[in-house]
């Protein structure tokens, strides 16, 4: 079955259908291929949609990020490095993870001095705890 998944995920459906007709594949086999093709396509589409809709999970699943726009690599690096470039993200109609946006507000509007921009809730909590011990946590 792994071979079938590989073929169906790398071959467009019309080409696959013509090839199966040409070799006179049994209809049950064609049905299995069709189901597999749809499943792989829908799964990949859902994963892609979720990543675009929820960048908050990216720092949990990736150490490095490549930012692509119109087929060009615009940025590559660690998640904090790429997601801290707010202007670049905005030019690509993307947002940084929610915690990074919150800390951006703390930095820009409240004057809180931060080290590396947190990308996960755990990093944000750690950064907030480190601010507690500072005599002038707001930087003012």
C-alpha positions as CSV (number, residue, x, y, z in Angstrom):
1,X,0.0,0.0,0.0
2,X,2.9,2.4,0.6
3,X,3.7,2.3,-3.1
4,X,0.2,3.2,-4.0
5,X,0.2,6.2,-1.6
6,X,3.5,7.4,-3.1
7,X,2.2,7.0,-6.7
8,X,-1.1,8.7,-5.9
9,X,0.5,11.6,-4.0
10,X,3.0,12.3,-6.8
11,X,0.8,11.7,-9.8
12,X,-2.2,13.9,-10.8
13,X,-5.5,12.0,-10.6
14,X,-6.3,12.2,-14.3
15,X,-3.0,10.7,-15.3
16,X,-3.4,8.0,-12.7
17,X,-6.9,7.2,-13.9
18,X,-5.8,6.9,-17.6
19,X,-2.9,4.6,-16.5
20,X,-5.2,2.3,-14.5
21,X,-7.6,2.1,-17.4
22,X,-4.8,1.3,-19.8
23,X,-3.6,-1.6,-17.6
24,X,-7.2,-2.7,-17.0
25,X,-6.9,-2.6,-13.3
26,X,-9.8,-4.2,-11.3
27,X,-12.5,-1.8,-10.3
28,X,-12.0,-2.5,-6.6
29,X,-8.3,-1.6,-7.0
30,X,-9.3,1.7,-8.7
31,X,-11.8,2.5,-5.9
32,X,-9.0,1.9,-3.3
33,X,-6.7,4.2,-5.3
34,X,-9.4,6.9,-5.6
35,X,-10.1,6.8,-1.9
36,X,-6.4,6.9,-1.1
37,X,-5.8,9.8,-3.4
38,X,-8.7,11.8,-1.9
39,X,-7.5,11.0,1.6
40,X,-3.9,12.1,0.9
41,X,-5.0,15.2,-0.9
42,X,-7.5,16.2,1.8
43,X,-5.1,15.5,4.6
44,X,-2.3,17.5,3.0
45,X,-4.8,20.3,2.3
46,X,-6.0,20.3,5.9
47,X,-2.5,20.3,7.3
48,X,-1.6,23.2,5.1
49,X,-4.7,25.1,6.0
50,X,-4.1,24.6,9.7
51,X,-0.5,25.8,9.5
52,X,-1.6,29.0,7.7
53,X,-4.5,29.5,10.1
54,X,-2.6,28.8,13.2
55,X,1.1,29.8,13.2
56,X,1.1,29.4,17.0
57,X,1.9,25.7,16.5
58,X,4.9,26.3,14.3
59,X,7.4,26.9,17.1
60,X,6.3,23.7,18.7
61,X,6.9,21.5,15.6
62,X,9.8,23.2,13.9
63,X,13.3,24.5,14.8
64,X,13.8,26.3,11.5
65,X,11.4,28.2,9.3
66,X,11.5,29.1,5.7
67,X,9.3,32.0,4.6
68,X,8.2,31.6,1.0
69,X,6.3,34.1,-1.0
70,X,5.6,33.8,-4.8
71,X,8.0,30.9,-5.0
72,X,11.0,32.8,-3.5
73,X,12.6,32.2,-0.1
74,X,12.3,35.5,1.7
75,X,13.7,34.4,5.0
76,X,15.1,31.4,6.7
77,X,16.3,30.7,10.2
78,X,15.1,29.8,13.7
79,X,11.5,30.4,14.6
80,X,12.3,33.4,16.8
81,X,14.5,34.9,14.2
82,X,11.9,34.7,11.4
83,X,8.8,35.4,13.4
84,X,10.3,38.4,15.1
85,X,10.6,40.2,11.7
86,X,7.0,41.6,11.9
87,X,7.4,43.9,8.9
88,X,8.4,41.0,6.6
89,X,5.5,38.8,8.0
90,X,3.0,41.6,7.4
91,X,4.3,42.0,3.8
92,X,3.4,38.3,3.3
93,X,0.0,38.7,4.9
94,X,1.1,36.5,7.9
95,X,1.2,37.1,11.6
96,X,3.6,36.0,14.2
97,X,2.5,33.6,16.9
98,X,0.1,35.2,19.4
99,X,2.6,35.3,22.3
100,X,5.1,37.1,20.1
101,X,2.5,39.7,19.1
102,X,1.7,40.2,22.8
103,X,5.4,40.7,23.7
104,X,5.7,43.1,20.8
105,X,3.0,45.2,22.4
106,X,4.8,45.0,25.7
107,X,8.1,46.1,24.1
108,X,6.7,48.9,21.9
109,X,3.9,50.3,24.0
110,X,4.9,49.6,27.6
111,X,8.6,49.8,27.1
112,X,9.4,46.4,28.5
113,X,12.9,45.4,27.6
114,X,13.1,41.8,26.5
115,X,15.8,39.3,25.5
116,X,14.8,37.0,22.6
117,X,11.2,37.4,21.5
118,X,9.2,34.4,23.0
119,X,7.5,32.2,20.5
120,X,5.7,29.7,22.8
121,X,3.6,30.2,25.9
122,X,6.3,28.5,28.0
123,X,9.0,30.9,26.7
124,X,6.6,33.8,27.4
125,X,6.0,32.6,31.0
126,X,9.7,32.2,31.5
127,X,10.4,35.7,30.2
128,X,7.7,37.2,32.4
129,X,9.1,35.5,35.5
130,X,12.6,36.9,34.6
131,X,11.0,40.4,34.5
132,X,9.7,40.0,38.1
133,X,13.1,40.2,39.6
134,X,14.2,43.4,37.7
135,X,14.0,46.7,39.7
136,X,12.6,48.6,36.7
137,X,10.8,45.9,34.6
138,X,9.2,48.5,32.3
139,X,12.5,50.0,31.2
140,X,11.3,53.5,32.2
